[in-house]
Amino acid sequence: MDQCLCETCWHYDYDEEYDEYYCMMDLDEDEVYRIFVSRQSRCPFYRQGDDYTLARRQ
């Protein structure tokens, strides 16, 4: 999966407790496997979020 897409995704968030970024989507093992082995290499749950929409969410 392209890391650049994750950084602009609506579901990509920062966890202050663990001091790291993570995907907020609740994916099971099968879904994660399908995403990583797919030929498209694109997450089907990707949702574009620019700086303004992400700031409004906070």
BELSULZI-V242349 format. One record per residue. N is the residue number from 0. SS is DSSP state (~ for helix, > for strand, _ for the rest). Layout:
<<N,SS> <N,SS>>
This chain:
<<0,_> <1,_> <2,~> <3,~> <4,~> <5,~> <6,~> <7,_> <8,>> <9,_> <10,_> <11,>> <12,>> <13,>> <14,>> <15,_> <16,_> <17,_> <18,_> <19,>> <20,>> <21,>> <22,>> <23,_> <24,_> <25,_> <26,_> <27,_> <28,~> <29,~> <30,~> <31,~> <32,~> <33,~> <34,~> <35,~> <36,~> <37,_> <38,_> <39,_> <40,_> <41,_> <42,_> <43,_> <44,_> <45,_> <46,_> <47,>> <48,_> <49,_> <50,~> <51,~> <52,~> <53,~> <54,~> <55,~> <56,~> <57,_>>
